Amino acid sequence: MQKVLLGLAVLVAAFAAAPQAGAQTFPTKPIRLVVPFPPGGGNDIIARLVTPPVEAQIKQPIVIDNRAGANGIIGSQVVSKSEPDGYTLLHTSSAFSINPSVYKKLPFDIFTDFTPVANVAVGTGYVLVVSAKLPIKTVAELIAFAKEKKKILYGSPGTGNPIQLCTAAFGVAAGIDLEGVQHRGTAPALTAVIEGSIPFMFAPPGSVVGHVKGGLLRAIGFSGNAPSAEFPDVPLVRDTVKNFRFDGVWQGWFAPPKTPPQVVDFINRQVREASNTPKVVEALRKVGYEPQNQSPAEFAAFVKQSAADMAIAVKAAGIEPQ
């Protein structure tokens, strides 16, 4: 009888340890991180800041797969249909929570076809840059230029992108007529501004710092509530355009639906640890972001609130769902 009881005790202990052992063995192969925007843009920069320390922690490589197009929809759809095993993840931005308000029909539901994993960072604002080929050196001069031309173009990474919402809000507050030229991401839009075919755009600090230092772009304003860490001498746009402010954009990781909770929790812990190390915190702040420390459940609630807030912003910007 004692032998039977001992045998049962061993089996019970083995089954109890099984979930923990499974979590400890993940991952056993490389992870693919889909970034649904082109290389060189704000999303790509943040992804490449956070992944190296995560790789070091999990002892596996993370392969970044840029799948640009349709304001992040194409790459996001890839992840929504992937195996829910934790080996295919999505690094996206607040464009994810804007898309339901600007597109009448999406190939997925952002709340049921994804599993929120980790809120990597929240943005502090965008830098307003103009082509160095133009004589514009201040926000006031840009506004005067726009009024003289009656209407001017601006670069946008896609319909409903936070950058478009920021620019639309700026146009309304400044009393100028603007028309967006849509691109497949921030980087190609910036190229058009550098070339001079588009006069200006708002962009994440990290995506323009090299161009500004190289003399290809001129930074004339910052959309946030306080100066940018990367551009401390650039004045706030609201100093010229009263009541204008745009910040609160975010970047986070998602997994396919039905990804095991223990895998989600494991990845969440790794991302939180990596994004809150002093080196990464400093790097994030230089590109205009603050690290976050949310659980998967807290991030899920954050995304729902973001979608509600962005729906109001889309309506205020006069963007009609397409």
Secondary structure, DSSP 8 states (H G I E B T S, - for coil): -HHHHHHHHHHHHHHHHHHHHHHHH--SS-EEEEESS-TTSHHHHHHHHHHHHHHHHHTS-EEEEE---GGGHHHHHHHHTS-SSSSEEEEEETHHHHHHHH-S--SS-TTTS-EEEEEEEEE---EEEEETTS---SHHHHHHHHHHHSSEEEEESSTT-HHHHHHHHHHHHHT--EEEEE-SSHHHHHHHHHHTSS-EEEE-HHHHHHHHHTTSEEEEEE-SSS--SS-TTS-BGGGTSTT------EEEEEE-TT--HHHHHHHHHHHHHHHTSHHHHHHHHHTTEEE----HHHHHHHHHHHHHHHHHHHHHTT----
